[in-house]
Amino acid sequence: MALSSTSYPKKWKAGKTTVIRVPVTLAETVLEIAKRIDETDGCVLREEPFASLFPDLENTLPRVNVTYKAARPINVASVPQRSPFRYPGGKTWLVPYLRDWLNHQSKTPSRLIEPFAGGGIVSLTAGFERLARHIVFAELDERVAAVWQVVLNGQAEWLAKQIMDFDVTLENVKPALEKPAKTIREKAFQTILRNRVQRGGILATGAGLVKTGENGRGLRSRWYPETLARRIRDINAIKDRFTFVHGDAFKLIEEHSQDKSAVFYVDPPYTIAARRLYSEWQIDHERLFAAMARVKGDFLMSYDHTSEVLELAKRHGFETRGISMKNTHHAKMQELLIGRDLSWVSGP
Ligand SMILES: C[S@@+](CC[C@H](N)C(=O)[O-])C[C@H]1O[C@@H](n2cnc3c(N)ncnc32)[C@H](O)[C@@H]1O
């Protein structure tokens, strides 16, 4: 069966269509895959399981322009995954909002400051998509910080190679996680490995290992060496756009608070779960709101939707907007965006 473009008139986002011949038994499947890729601007190829099946395709796919609107339900698969981390509390869902927010600024911000970076999806997206001229991001946890330091300060190739060469078996993983890291790059590798083989990406020492995982791949179910190495190399290729600070968020905010052309994306540890997820989980939220009230530039914060947070925002005269989203377990959750002016958030 040759399925032509006329079967789906004007339904393809990627542009001009052509006729291809494939075995009858594969036709439906090939069409389905093509439709999925087309729907997501090719980004589905950057999803880990998919990307690991087609490592060569990711960079050869034609790019098309898809505008993401905050009002549209967010298809997380359509957001390019750029971080080497799988991060608990990661903000992939926020990316379309981030684009709307930064594109709404009167001119491209001179700096985007991300003081609680974690897996850094916001900083990376802004850097890759040139949503700000320079990105400064900070993280206090020394294991997470080691990864960013190594990736951005000349050791990316070593880390990528180490990941490609490592054979994930129980016999190899246990000693690799237990031995004390002597150098910062060893610590970076250990962090990446821990993040991939411990359940939920939790970095706490001794957190349980992934046992069954997807596709019956057990311990390897989240280990995609080619994808990880490629992401690390891609970040390294544009490292001049980033400055990473291993340090305290409050200090970074203070340092840039008088800069009108800097914008801040603030995603502090908040939930009760934070205690389990991050080693740096306690912060003074009152103090953070007061610090944000003093900054001259624009800012966007994301928090859990709770009455305490709403109250804090109200007291400082900030606007709030609840966002419904589905987490990775497809449970409906309410997240909260906070800023001085959220008129750019479209939708109800
Ligand atoms: C909610 S997570 C950020 C997740 C991130 N937005 C992402 O998408 O991956 C908060 C992060 O802040 C870090 N953190 C906590 N206290 C900090 C502080 N005082 N300074 C800098 N980072 C801090 C935690 O280690 C954690 O990685």
The ligand as an SDF file (V2000), in Angstrom:
LIG
                    3D

 27 29  0  0  0  0  0  0  0  0999 V2000
   13.0860   22.1670   42.5260 C   0  0  0  0  0  0  0  0  0  0  0  0
   14.7720   21.8060   42.2590 S   0  0  0  0  0  0  0  0  0  0  0  0
   15.1080   22.5910   40.7090 C   0  0  0  0  0  0  0  0  0  0  0  0
   14.7110   21.7480   39.5420 C   0  0  0  0  0  0  0  0  0  0  0  0
   15.0500   22.4030   38.2280 C   0  0  0  0  0  0  0  0  0  0  0  0
   14.1900   23.5400   37.9550 N   0  0  0  0  0  0  0  0  0  0  0  0
   14.9490   21.4070   37.0810 C   0  0  0  0  0  0  0  0  0  0  0  0
   14.1090   21.5740   36.1710 O   0  0  0  0  0  0  0  0  0  0  0  0
   15.7270   20.4570   37.0640 O   0  0  0  0  0  0  0  0  0  0  0  0
   15.5830   22.8500   43.4020 C   0  0  0  0  0  0  0  0  0  0  0  0
   17.1170   22.7480   43.3640 C   0  0  0  0  0  0  0  0  0  0  0  0
   17.6580   23.7780   44.1970 O   0  0  0  0  0  0  0  0  0  0  0  0
   18.8220   23.2890   44.8270 C   0  0  0  0  0  0  0  0  0  0  0  0
   19.0640   24.1670   46.0030 N   0  0  0  0  0  0  0  0  0  0  0  0
   18.4770   24.1140   47.2240 C   0  0  0  0  0  0  0  0  0  0  0  0
   18.8930   25.1240   48.0030 N   0  0  0  0  0  0  0  0  0  0  0  0
   19.7470   25.8770   47.2390 C   0  0  0  0  0  0  0  0  0  0  0  0
   20.4690   27.0660   47.4600 C   0  0  0  0  0  0  0  0  0  0  0  0
   20.4070   27.7210   48.6420 N   0  0  0  0  0  0  0  0  0  0  0  0
   21.2390   27.5580   46.4610 N   0  0  0  0  0  0  0  0  0  0  0  0
   21.3090   26.9210   45.2610 C   0  0  0  0  0  0  0  0  0  0  0  0
   20.6420   25.7720   44.9890 N   0  0  0  0  0  0  0  0  0  0  0  0
   19.8640   25.2630   45.9650 C   0  0  0  0  0  0  0  0  0  0  0  0
   18.4810   21.8420   45.1560 C   0  0  0  0  0  0  0  0  0  0  0  0
   19.6590   21.0800   45.3160 O   0  0  0  0  0  0  0  0  0  0  0  0
   17.6840   21.4360   43.8980 C   0  0  0  0  0  0  0  0  0  0  0  0
   18.5650   20.9190   42.9290 O   0  0  0  0  0  0  0  0  0  0  0  0
  1  2  1  0
  2  3  1  0
  2 10  1  0
  3  4  1  0
  4  5  1  0
  5  6  1  0
  5  7  1  0
  7  8  2  0
  7  9  1  0
 10 11  1  0
 11 12  1  0
 11 26  1  0
 12 13  1  0
 13 14  1  0
 13 24  1  0
 14 15  1  0
 14 23  1  0
 15 16  2  0
 16 17  1  0
 17 18  1  0
 17 23  2  0
 18 19  1  0
 18 20  2  0
 20 21  1  0
 21 22  2  0
 22 23  1  0
 24 25  1  0
 24 26  1  0
 26 27  1  0
M  CHG  2   2   1   9  -1
M  END
$$$$
